[in-house]
Amino acid sequence: MPQHTPTAPVCRDCDGFATATITTGLQAADGTRATLRITCPTCKGTGHTTPAAARVRVGK
């Protein structure tokens, strides 16, 4: 039977699309366009979140 690796949960803020390239519309003298590369600050560009630590109940 093939072994399946568990998948990490997808980041809820970027839905797995962690990096986007945006064209600003400004054109340089050589004809190229300026672009901005934006990464998701929540998952830091991975597209996945780490599982939350297990809660520990203290007391009665």
C-alpha positions as CSV (number, residue, x, y, z in Angstrom):
1,M,0.0,0.0,0.0
2,P,1.4,3.4,-0.9
3,Q,2.3,5.7,2.0
4,H,0.7,9.1,2.0
5,T,2.3,12.1,3.7
6,P,-0.1,14.2,5.7
7,T,-0.7,17.6,4.1
8,A,-0.3,20.8,6.1
9,P,-3.3,23.0,6.5
10,V,-3.6,25.7,3.8
11,C,-3.1,29.2,5.1
12,R,-6.5,30.9,5.7
13,D,-5.3,34.3,4.7
14,C,-3.9,33.5,1.2
15,D,-5.7,30.2,0.4
16,G,-2.4,28.6,-0.6
17,F,-1.4,31.4,-3.0
18,A,1.4,32.8,-0.8
19,T,3.2,34.9,-3.4
20,A,1.8,37.3,-5.9
21,T,3.5,39.5,-8.5
22,I,1.8,42.8,-9.2
23,T,2.6,45.0,-12.2
24,T,2.5,48.7,-11.2
25,G,1.8,50.0,-14.7
26,L,4.8,52.3,-14.7
27,Q,7.0,51.8,-17.7
28,A,10.8,52.4,-17.5
29,A,12.8,54.1,-20.3
30,D,13.9,50.7,-21.7
31,G,10.3,49.5,-22.1
32,T,10.1,47.2,-19.0
33,R,7.4,47.4,-16.4
34,A,8.0,47.7,-12.7
35,T,6.7,44.8,-10.6
36,L,6.2,44.2,-6.9
37,R,6.6,40.7,-5.4
38,I,4.3,40.3,-2.3
39,T,4.4,37.4,0.1
40,C,1.8,36.5,2.7
41,P,2.9,37.7,6.1
42,T,0.9,35.0,7.9
43,C,2.6,31.9,6.4
44,K,5.7,33.8,5.3
45,G,5.3,32.6,1.7
46,T,4.9,28.9,2.2
47,G,1.1,28.7,1.6
48,H,0.7,26.4,4.6
49,T,0.2,27.0,8.3
50,T,1.8,25.0,11.1
51,P,-0.7,23.1,13.3
52,A,-1.5,24.9,16.5
53,A,0.1,23.6,19.6
54,A,-2.1,21.3,21.7
55,R,-3.9,23.1,24.5
56,V,-2.9,22.0,28.0
57,R,-5.5,22.3,30.7
58,V,-4.2,23.2,34.1
59,G,-6.2,23.0,37.3
60,K,-9.4,21.1,38.2
